[in-house]
Amino acid sequence: MDPEPISAQDAAARLRRRPATVRKWRERYGARIVGREQRRDYFDWHDLATIDGCIARGEEVPATPEQRDALRASLRERWQGAA
């Protein structure tokens, strides 16, 4: 799945979080940065959504973006298999 660039501000609005919280995930969880423009970082939306989902479910957030990619893939397979 290709990265979907999104600013911390826009991601925060979609996730109903504060932009500062989303930016903190970069330090805490190593949220994937896919670009930078005029001092603004652009995150991978899918990575942020995975981090948020883990937090919401009370699960440990995988340590790397690659591990979160694998988690998303396994969850996708589980949902597609159930359909």
DSSP file (Angstrom, degrees, kcal/mol; ACC not computed):
  #  RESIDUE AA STRUCTURE BP1 BP2  ACC     N-H-->O    O-->H-N    N-H-->O    O-->H-N    TCO  KAPPA ALPHA  PHI   PSI    X-CA   Y-CA   Z-CA
    1    1 A M              0   0    0      0, 0.0     3,-0.1     0, 0.0    45,-0.0   0.000 360.0 360.0 360.0 128.6    0.0    0.0    0.0
    2    2 A D        -     0   0    0      1,-0.1    44,-0.1    44,-0.0     2,-0.0  -0.414 360.0 -99.2 -72.3 146.6    1.4    3.3   -1.0
    3    3 A P        -     0   0    0      0, 0.0    -1,-0.1     0, 0.0    41,-0.1  -0.343  26.8-146.1 -63.1 145.9    1.9    6.0    1.6
    4    4 A E        -     0   0    0     -3,-0.1    41,-2.7     2,-0.0    42,-0.1  -0.919  19.8-136.7-113.6 101.6   -0.8    8.7    1.8
    5    5 A P  E     +A   44   0A   0      0, 0.0     2,-0.3     0, 0.0    39,-0.2  -0.316  33.3 164.2 -63.7 137.5    0.9   12.0    2.8
    6    6 A I  E     -A   43   0A   0     37,-1.8    37,-2.9    -2,-0.0    28,-0.1  -0.985  33.7-119.6-152.5 142.9   -0.9   14.0    5.4
    7    7 A S  E  >  -A   42   0A   0     -2,-0.3     4,-2.7    35,-0.2     5,-0.2  -0.386  30.3-113.0 -77.5 161.2    0.0   16.9    7.7
    8    8 A A  H  > S+     0   0    0     33,-0.6     4,-2.6     1,-0.2     5,-0.2   0.892 118.0  53.9 -60.3 -39.1   -0.2   16.5   11.5
    9    9 A Q  H  > S+     0   0    0      2,-0.2     4,-1.8     1,-0.2    -1,-0.2   0.939 112.3  41.6 -61.9 -48.8   -3.1   19.1   11.5
   10   10 A D  H  > S+     0   0    0      2,-0.2     4,-2.1     1,-0.2    -2,-0.2   0.897 115.2  50.5 -68.3 -40.1   -5.2   17.2    8.9
   11   11 A A  H  X S+     0   0    0     -4,-2.7     4,-2.6     1,-0.2     5,-0.2   0.912 108.4  53.4 -62.9 -41.5   -4.4   13.8   10.5
   12   12 A A  H  X>S+     0   0    0     -4,-2.6     5,-2.5    -5,-0.2     4,-1.1   0.901 108.2  49.9 -60.7 -41.2   -5.4   15.2   13.9
   13   13 A A  H  <5S+     0   0    0     -4,-1.8     3,-0.3     3,-0.2    -1,-0.2   0.914 113.2  45.9 -64.3 -42.4   -8.7   16.3   12.6
   14   14 A R  H  <5S+     0   0    0     -4,-2.1    -2,-0.2     1,-0.2    -1,-0.2   0.857 119.7  40.2 -68.4 -34.9   -9.4   12.9   11.0
   15   15 A L  H  <5S-     0   0    0     -4,-2.6    -1,-0.2    -5,-0.2    -2,-0.2   0.517 108.1-122.4 -91.4  -5.6   -8.4   11.1   14.1
   16   16 A R  T  <5S+     0   0    0     -4,-1.1     2,-0.3    -3,-0.3    -3,-0.2   0.929  72.2 121.9  59.8  47.2  -10.0   13.5   16.6
   17   17 A R  S   <S-     0   0    0     -5,-2.5    -1,-0.2    -6,-0.1    -2,-0.1  -0.793  70.5 -93.1-126.2 170.3   -6.7   14.2   18.3
   18   18 A R    >>  -     0   0    0     -2,-0.3     4,-1.7     1,-0.1     3,-0.8  -0.647  31.3-123.6 -82.8 145.3   -4.6   17.3   18.9
   19   19 A P  H 3> S+     0   0    0      0, 0.0     4,-2.5     0, 0.0     5,-0.2   0.864 113.3  58.8 -55.7 -35.6   -1.9   18.0   16.3
   20   20 A A  H 3> S+     0   0    0      1,-0.2     4,-2.0     2,-0.2     5,-0.1   0.856 102.7  53.3 -62.7 -34.0    0.6   18.0   19.1
   21   21 A T  H <> S+     0   0    0     -3,-0.8     4,-1.4     2,-0.2    -1,-0.2   0.926 109.1  47.9 -65.6 -45.0   -0.4   14.4   19.9
   22   22 A V  H  X S+     0   0    0     -4,-1.7     4,-0.6     1,-0.2     3,-0.4   0.921 112.1  49.3 -63.1 -43.8    0.2   13.3   16.3
   23   23 A R  H >X S+     0   0    0     -4,-2.5     3,-1.1     1,-0.2     4,-0.7   0.867 106.3  57.4 -63.9 -34.8    3.6   15.1   16.2
   24   24 A K  H >X S+     0   0    0     -4,-2.0     4,-2.8     1,-0.3     3,-0.6   0.819  93.7  67.3 -65.0 -30.4    4.5   13.4   19.5
   25   25 A W  H 3X>S+     0   0    0     -4,-1.4     4,-2.4    -3,-0.4     6,-1.3   0.788  90.8  64.0 -61.8 -25.9    3.9   10.0   17.9
   26   26 A R  H <X5S+     0   0    0     -3,-1.1     4,-0.6    -4,-0.6    -1,-0.2   0.920 111.8  34.7 -61.9 -42.5    7.0   10.7   15.7
   27   27 A E  H <<5S+     0   0    0     -4,-0.7    -2,-0.2    -3,-0.6    -1,-0.2   0.924 125.0  40.9 -75.2 -46.9    9.2   10.7   18.7
   28   28 A R  H  <5S+     0   0    0     -4,-2.8    -3,-0.2     1,-0.2    -2,-0.2   0.900 134.7  13.8 -73.2 -42.7    7.4    8.1   20.7
   29   29 A Y  H  <5S-     0   0    0     -4,-2.4    -3,-0.2    -5,-0.2    -1,-0.2   0.423  98.0-113.8-117.0  -1.5    6.6    5.5   18.0
   30   30 A G     << -     0   0    0     -5,-0.7    -4,-0.3    -4,-0.6    -3,-0.1   0.906  38.9-156.6  67.7  41.0    8.7    6.6   15.1
   31   31 A A        -     0   0    0     -6,-1.3     2,-0.2     1,-0.1    -1,-0.1  -0.225  26.7 -99.8 -53.0 137.5    5.7    7.5   12.9
   32   32 A R        -     0   0    0     12,-0.2    12,-2.0    -3,-0.1     2,-0.5  -0.415  31.6-155.0 -69.7 126.7    6.7    7.4    9.3
   33   33 A I  E     +B   43   0A   0     10,-0.2    10,-0.3    -2,-0.2     3,-0.1  -0.887  14.0 178.6 -98.3 128.8    7.5   10.8    7.6
   34   34 A V  E     -     0   0A   0      8,-3.2     2,-0.3    -2,-0.5     9,-0.2   0.480  61.6 -10.3-110.3  -5.1    7.0   10.7    3.9
   35   35 A G  E     -B   42   0A   0      7,-1.2     7,-2.9     2,-0.0     2,-0.3  -0.980  50.3-140.7-177.8 169.3    7.9   14.3    3.0
   36   36 A R  E     +B   41   0A   0     -2,-0.3     2,-0.4     5,-0.2     5,-0.2  -0.986  16.5 174.8-147.5 135.1    8.7   17.8    4.2
   37   37 A E  E >  S-B   40   0A   0      3,-2.4     3,-1.6    -2,-0.3    -2,-0.0  -0.961  71.1 -16.1-145.1 124.0    7.6   21.2    2.8
   38   38 A Q  T 3  S-     0   0    0     -2,-0.4     3,-0.1     1,-0.3    -1,-0.1   0.917 128.3 -49.1  48.1  55.3    8.3   24.6    4.3
   39   39 A R  T 3  S+     0   0    0      1,-0.2     2,-0.5    -3,-0.0    -1,-0.3   0.574 113.9 120.3  64.7  12.2    9.1   23.2    7.7
   40   40 A R  E <   - B   0  37A   0     -3,-1.6    -3,-2.4   -33,-0.0     2,-0.3  -0.931  55.3-143.3-109.4 125.0    6.0   21.0    7.7
   41   41 A D  E     - B   0  36A   0     -2,-0.5   -33,-0.6    -5,-0.2     2,-0.5  -0.622   6.3-149.7 -82.8 143.2    6.3   17.3    8.0
   42   42 A Y  E     -AB   7  35A   0     -7,-2.9    -8,-3.2    -2,-0.3    -7,-1.2  -0.975  15.5-158.3-114.7 123.5    4.0   15.0    6.1
   43   43 A F  E     -AB   6  33A   0    -37,-2.9   -37,-1.8    -2,-0.5     2,-0.7  -0.479  27.9 -99.9 -94.9 164.2    3.2   11.7    7.8
   44   44 A D  E  >  -A    5   0A   0    -12,-2.0     4,-2.2   -39,-0.2     3,-0.4  -0.798  29.3-150.6 -84.1 115.0    2.0    8.4    6.3
   45   45 A W  H  > S+     0   0    0    -41,-2.7     4,-2.8    -2,-0.7     5,-0.2   0.880  94.0  54.4 -55.2 -42.2   -1.7    8.4    7.0
   46   46 A H  H  > S+     0   0    0      1,-0.2     4,-1.8     2,-0.2    -1,-0.2   0.884 108.4  49.1 -63.7 -38.2   -1.9    4.6    7.2
   47   47 A D  H  > S+     0   0    0     -3,-0.4     4,-2.4     2,-0.2    -1,-0.2   0.926 112.5  47.5 -66.2 -44.7    0.9    4.5    9.7
   48   48 A L  H  X S+     0   0    0     -4,-2.2     4,-2.7     1,-0.2    -2,-0.2   0.909 110.9  51.4 -62.9 -41.3   -0.8    7.1   11.9
   49   49 A A  H  X S+     0   0    0     -4,-2.8     4,-2.3     1,-0.2    -1,-0.2   0.866 109.8  50.4 -64.5 -35.3   -4.1    5.3   11.7
   50   50 A T  H  X S+     0   0    0     -4,-1.8     4,-2.4    -5,-0.2    -1,-0.2   0.920 110.5  48.8 -67.6 -44.0   -2.4    2.1   12.7
   51   51 A I  H  X S+     0   0    0     -4,-2.4     4,-2.2     1,-0.2    -2,-0.2   0.943 113.2  47.6 -58.7 -47.9   -0.8    3.8   15.7
   52   52 A D  H  X S+     0   0    0     -4,-2.7     4,-2.7     1,-0.2    -2,-0.2   0.898 110.7  52.0 -61.7 -41.3   -4.2    5.3   16.7
   53   53 A G  H  X S+     0   0    0     -4,-2.3     4,-2.2     2,-0.2     6,-0.2   0.907 109.0  49.7 -62.8 -42.5   -5.9    1.9   16.3
   54   54 A C  H  X>S+     0   0    0     -4,-2.4     5,-2.7     2,-0.2     4,-0.6   0.926 112.5  47.5 -61.9 -44.1   -3.4    0.1   18.5
   55   55 A I  H ><5S+     0   0    0     -4,-2.2     3,-1.0     1,-0.2    -2,-0.2   0.927 111.8  50.3 -62.4 -45.0   -3.8    2.8   21.2
   56   56 A A  H 3<5S+     0   0    0     -4,-2.7    -1,-0.2     1,-0.3    -2,-0.2   0.854 112.4  46.7 -62.9 -35.7   -7.7    2.7   21.0
   57   57 A R  H 3<5S-     0   0    0     -4,-2.2    -1,-0.3    -5,-0.2    -2,-0.2   0.520 113.9-117.4 -84.4  -4.5   -7.6   -1.1   21.3
   58   58 A G  T <<5 +     0   0    0     -3,-1.0     2,-0.2    -4,-0.6    -3,-0.2   0.744  68.4 139.5  75.5  23.2   -5.2   -1.0   24.2
   59   59 A E      < -     0   0    0     -5,-2.7    -1,-0.3    -6,-0.2     2,-0.3  -0.602  62.2 -96.2 -96.4 158.8   -2.6   -2.9   22.3
   60   60 A E        -     0   0    0     -2,-0.2    -1,-0.1    -3,-0.1     3,-0.0  -0.556  40.7-120.7 -70.6 136.3    1.1   -2.3   22.3
   61   61 A V        -     0   0    0     -2,-0.3   -10,-0.1     1,-0.1    -1,-0.1  -0.684  32.1-109.8 -79.5 124.8    2.1   -0.2   19.3
   62   62 A P        -     0   0    0      0, 0.0     6,-0.1     0, 0.0    -1,-0.1  -0.232  26.4-124.0 -54.0 145.5    4.6   -2.1   17.1
   63   63 A A  S    S+     0   0    0      4,-0.1    -2,-0.1    -3,-0.0     3,-0.0   0.727  84.0  38.0 -71.6 -26.0    8.1   -0.5   17.3
   64   64 A T  S  > S-     0   0    0      1,-0.1     4,-2.0   -32,-0.0     5,-0.2  -0.881  78.1-118.5-127.5 157.2    8.8    0.2   13.7
   65   65 A P  H  > S+     0   0    0      0, 0.0     4,-2.3     0, 0.0     5,-0.1   0.867 116.2  56.5 -58.1 -35.1    6.8    1.4   10.6
   66   66 A E  H  > S+     0   0    0      2,-0.2     4,-2.0     1,-0.2     5,-0.1   0.893 106.1  48.8 -65.5 -39.0    7.6   -1.9    9.0
   67   67 A Q  H  > S+     0   0    0      2,-0.2     4,-2.1     1,-0.2    -1,-0.2   0.864 110.8  51.0 -67.6 -34.9    6.1   -3.9   11.9
   68   68 A R  H  X S+     0   0    0     -4,-2.0     4,-2.5     2,-0.2    -2,-0.2   0.869 107.1  54.1 -69.3 -35.6    3.0   -1.7   11.7
   69   69 A D  H  X S+     0   0    0     -4,-2.3     4,-2.3     2,-0.2    -2,-0.2   0.932 109.4  48.1 -59.5 -45.2    2.8   -2.4    7.9
   70   70 A A  H  X S+     0   0    0     -4,-2.0     4,-2.4     2,-0.2    -2,-0.2   0.893 110.0  51.9 -63.4 -40.4    2.9   -6.1    8.7
   71   71 A L  H  X S+     0   0    0     -4,-2.1     4,-2.5     2,-0.2    -1,-0.2   0.933 109.8  49.1 -61.4 -46.1    0.2   -5.7   11.4
   72   72 A R  H  X S+     0   0    0     -4,-2.5     4,-2.6     1,-0.2    -2,-0.2   0.910 110.8  50.9 -59.5 -42.6   -2.1   -3.9    8.8
   73   73 A A  H  X S+     0   0    0     -4,-2.3     4,-2.3     1,-0.2    -1,-0.2   0.910 111.3  47.2 -62.8 -42.3   -1.5   -6.6    6.3
   74   74 A S  H  X S+     0   0    0     -4,-2.4     4,-2.2     2,-0.2    -1,-0.2   0.895 112.9  48.6 -68.6 -38.1   -2.5   -9.3    8.8
   75   75 A L  H  X S+     0   0    0     -4,-2.5     4,-2.3     2,-0.2    -2,-0.2   0.900 110.6  51.5 -66.3 -39.4   -5.6   -7.4    9.9
   76   76 A R  H  X S+     0   0    0     -4,-2.6     4,-2.6    -5,-0.2     5,-0.2   0.917 110.4  48.7 -62.4 -44.1   -6.6   -6.9    6.3
   77   77 A E  H  X S+     0   0    0     -4,-2.3     4,-2.3     1,-0.2    -1,-0.2   0.907 110.2  51.7 -62.1 -41.5   -6.2  -10.6    5.6
   78   78 A R  H  X S+     0   0    0     -4,-2.2     4,-1.3     1,-0.2    -2,-0.2   0.918 112.9  44.8 -61.7 -43.8   -8.3  -11.5    8.7
   79   79 A W  H  X S+     0   0    0     -4,-2.3     4,-0.8     1,-0.2    -2,-0.2   0.889 113.8  49.0 -69.2 -39.1  -11.1   -9.1    7.6
   80   80 A Q  H  < S+     0   0    0     -4,-2.6     3,-0.4     1,-0.2    -1,-0.2   0.861 110.1  52.2 -69.3 -33.7  -11.0  -10.3    4.0
   81   81 A G  H  < S+     0   0    0     -4,-2.3    -1,-0.2     1,-0.2    -2,-0.2   0.796 107.4  52.9 -69.8 -28.5  -11.1  -13.9    5.1
   82   82 A A  H  <        0   0    0     -4,-1.3    -1,-0.2     1,-0.2    -2,-0.2   0.663 360.0 360.0 -80.6 -16.7  -14.1  -13.2    7.3
   83   83 A A     <        0   0    0     -4,-0.8    -1,-0.2    -3,-0.4    -2,-0.2   0.474 360.0 360.0 -81.5 360.0  -16.1  -11.7    4.4
